[in-house]
Amino acid sequence: MKTKQPRRLSLVLSAAMSLSSFAIPMQTGMAQANNVPASQQFVDSVENLLGEFNSDPKAFMQKNFLKQEGQNSQQQSEKFTRQYVNQQTPNQFVEGKDEWRIKIFCGDDKECVEKLKKGEQLQGRAQFEPNDNPAELVDEGDEMLKTLDGIEKAGLMSAQLDETPWSDDYWAIYRGVLGARYASDEYPDGGDWRVYFNTVASDMTLSALWAKASRLNLDDFSARLSPSEKYDMLVGSKSEMAETADYWKEQLKYQLRRAGARNLKWEGDTVPQGILTPGNWLDGQYYQRMNDKVEPWMGICHGWAPAAYVMDRPEKAVTMTGADGKTKVKFYPADIKALSSYLFAQNNVQTRYIGGRCNTKGPKTDSATGRILDQECFDTNPGAWHLSIVNQIGKNKNSFVMDATFDYEVWNQPVHSYRAVYFDPVSGQRKTATEWKKVARQIFEGTAADKFKWATGAKAFNKENDKFWEFRFKKSGGKVDWNHYQRNPGQLPYYVVGVAMEVEYVVETRPVPLEYDNADLDATKKVTYLYDLELNVDGEVIGGEWYNNAHPDFLWHVPQSVVSNKRYYTEFDQAAVGKWDGSGAMPASWQAAAKDAASNQKPLAKIVDVLIEKANGARSTRN
């Protein structure tokens, strides 16, 4: 980056907000990606949206209408409905969701929880406080494209991944997580955790189902079992399924006693049978005891979202042999994807993270523009968002996870594609080609050597025509902090250009006992984001402003190296010695290791790998 010293300008502005700029590295390389040009329908919709924004920006900022259906081959699995969110008391939902986020990243680690609540950064975990450096998110961040010219030269105005991240259920806690017998006609429906629990714990236990194996054909028998119950049959004998109850009773008692609960027993003093299965019911029993209900939105989408793009898609069903050496059970692709999602939900793996969290259901907004004033709810800066998606999807051809709205509705969705057009941030005039300079506005003109001057003429961008002028500059005492810009000349906004981006992301689907799985069975949604980008004098993206408050909250990513280097393996996997290709019963050391892992509510990663390899004929589809 060139070092240039701008002239100190003596202009007093009335606002007290500051630009959310971020640090960006030098670009050193480019790569092509699958191009998905913006459709005329999208371009026309952008023109309509801009017209509405310009006529009433404050009302437009508050609207939540930009989502639309993408591919939707299967019935989607809905974490929560608008009716559910609206019936909550103020902030109850977002507070519960934030508590769940902390649980996701910390588990029972008290030190971790305290550090996150204080906003301290945790090595190897995502920090929750705003952090808008896209180089901290994307792969090969030190080689990131950072200018619009560089992005256009690389042909990255639009891009999509070669392969869609696979859809999966979010495996709701109130239905038993992986203990849900999703394909069974005897499994109930509804929203009551107790109904599901009683079905597996009392009405039809795993041992009772296993006893029917010899009288049923393979498909009928397999459809009656949950993913975790099938897993349990691989690692334990029929008699062992009921021998873990005392252990899980003590685990629940320990957690509830710490939380100050009075009733420390499982429902009916009964624990669902199995090795891994009881741990899938443990969280639900805990929340049922503490709150007398289990929130329907809680599940393992935080495990599904990264697994969907770092783990291979299981392409076909596989028949496995139980630990007894004779019982056969079929794992459908839905079962294998469920175990992959649970693996990443339960294991702490390397995670990259940028953005913030919004803990307020109705954050304060600017009276003139409707812009969110709370920096935590402003979330990921548009400039950081733009560089993240272009570099990760376009240049690196890899997905990442986004919280798709700023407040409380949707979160943990893997991104699949994007397409963008530019527009003039004053007139709304848009361009379908890579012509950002034709529609960009200038805050300054001249160079540092010639001394910067406020821009004049038709291209000038100032407080008279900029709806977000009050927020463009870093302030000190209500005035532009020119000392800051003299020390950091690369952070001074020189150009502003509007961007309309259509993003397609993958959403959850309900599990189905199919013999195969492919991208045609995935479901996606599309969302349109309007924002502007602030560029410095060298054309580097340094920040921007959102034109709608329904924008990405935070972004995170599990690097592919986690899988390629087996960093999702734990000490339990190290104990599983010898080889097993999925033929016959697994080795005794694998069974023992799987039981130890299950006592910590974890599946054995090696078993999940074998299931995927067998489903794909030992062929890797991603690596």
C-alpha positions, 0 to 999 in steps of 0.5 A: 500500500502506498503511503500518502499524506492527505491535507488536514481539512478544517471542516466541522461535521455535526455527527458523532459516529465513526466509519467501520473501516478494516485492515486489508492486505496486499493482493498478490494473485487471482483465480477464475470461478464459475460465472453466474451473470446477473439476470435481467429480472435481478437487474430490474428488481434492483432498479425497483428497490433503489426507487423505493429506497430513494423515495423513503430511505427510513422506511426501506431500512426497516423492511424485511422483504428481500428474501426469495425462494431459490432451489427447493426440491425437498420440504424445508425444516423450519427452526422457528416461525414468525409467529413463534418469534412474535410471541416472545417477550422483548429480547427473550428470543435473542437473549436465549439465542446468544446464550446458545451461541456461547454454549456452542463455542464454549460448552461447559468451559467456564473460563471460555464463557467468561472471556466471551462475555467480556469480549476477549478473543479466544485462540482457536474459537470465534470471538463475539465482538466486532472484528471486520478484517476479511483477511481473518475469515477467508482462505489465503487472506494474505493474497486477498483481492482488495480492489474493485479493479482487481475483482473485475479483472479476475472476472468475479462480479459473480461466482458460484461454487462447483458443488453446493454445500449439502442440505440437512436437518437442523436436528432439533433438540426438542425432537431428540437431535440424532435420537429422532426416528425421522423415518418411522411412522410410529414417531409422533409429530408436534412441538412437545419434547415429552411426547418424543421422549416417551416414545423412545424411552418407554413406548418402544425402546431400542432393545425392543426394536432390535429384537424385531430385526429378524422379523422385518426386512432391512428397509422396514427395520432401518426406517424405524431407527434414529441415526444415533440408534443405528450408530449405537448398533455398530459399537455395542451389543444389544444388552449394552443398550440399557447399561448406560442409564446410570451414567446418564442419570448422574450426568443430568443430576450434575448439570441440574444441580449446578444450575440450582434445579430441584428435580434432578431426575430424568422424565419417569426416571428413565433414560433412552437406551443406547450408547450415543443416543442418551447424550442426544436426549440430555440437553432436551431433558436439561432445558425441559427441567429448567424451563418446562419446555424446549425451544423449537429453534435450538438444534445443531445447525452450527454443526451442519453449516460447516460440515455441509461444505468441508465434509463429502456428501454421502451419495448412497445408502450403505448397509452395515453390520452391527457389533453382534456380527450378524444384525444388518442396518442401513444408513441412508445418506440422511443418517450419515449427514446427521452424524457429520453435522453432530460431529462438528456440533460437538467437537471444538475445531478451528474456526475463523470469525468476523462480525458482531452479535446483536442482542437487541430485538429492536435496536435504536436507529437514526431518526433521519435515515433509519440506520442502526446506531448500535455498532454491535447490531450494525454488524459486519461492515459492507466492505468486509462482507463484499471482500469476504464473499468475493474472495471466498466464493469467487477466488478461493472457491470455498463456502463460509457460513453467514448469519443471514439477518442482523437481528434474531431470525436466521443464522448459520447458513452456508453460502453458495453463490453471488452476483452483483451490479453497481449503481450510483449511490445518489441517482440510483442509476445502475450498470450491469457490466463492470463499470464501477467508475461510471457510477461511482461518486467522489468525496475528494478530488486530487491526490495527496501530493497535490493536496486533497480537495472536496470534490465538486461538480456532477460527481461530487458526494457530500452531505447534500446528496449522501443519505449517510454522510453523518457516518462516513468519517471517524470522529473525535469530539464530534469533528472529523479526526484528521489526525487519524487520517494523517496517520492512516491515509489508506483509511480515508474514503475517497470514492463511494459506489453502490452495490446490489448483490444477490446471494444464494445460500443453502437451507435445511431440509427435512431428512428422508430415507432415500437410497441416494443423495445429490445436489438436486435434493438441496434447498436454497434461498436467495437474498438481495443486499443493497449497500455502498462501498467506500474506497480509498484513493488507491481504489481499495475497499475500506468500508461502506454503508448498508441500505437495509438493516436486514443484512449479515450479522456475522460470518464464520468459516471452518478451513478445509485444512481441518478436514484434510489434516484430520484436525476434527479427530480427538483423543478418542480417535487416536485410541481406535487402532487398526484399520476398518473399511466398514466390512463386518463388525468394527474392531474392538478398539474402535468400539471401545473408543466410540463408547468413550467418545459417546460418554462425552456426547461425541461420535467417533470421527473415524466411524463417520469417515468410514460411513462417508467413504463407503457411501461414496465407494471410497472416493473423495468428492471434495479433496 
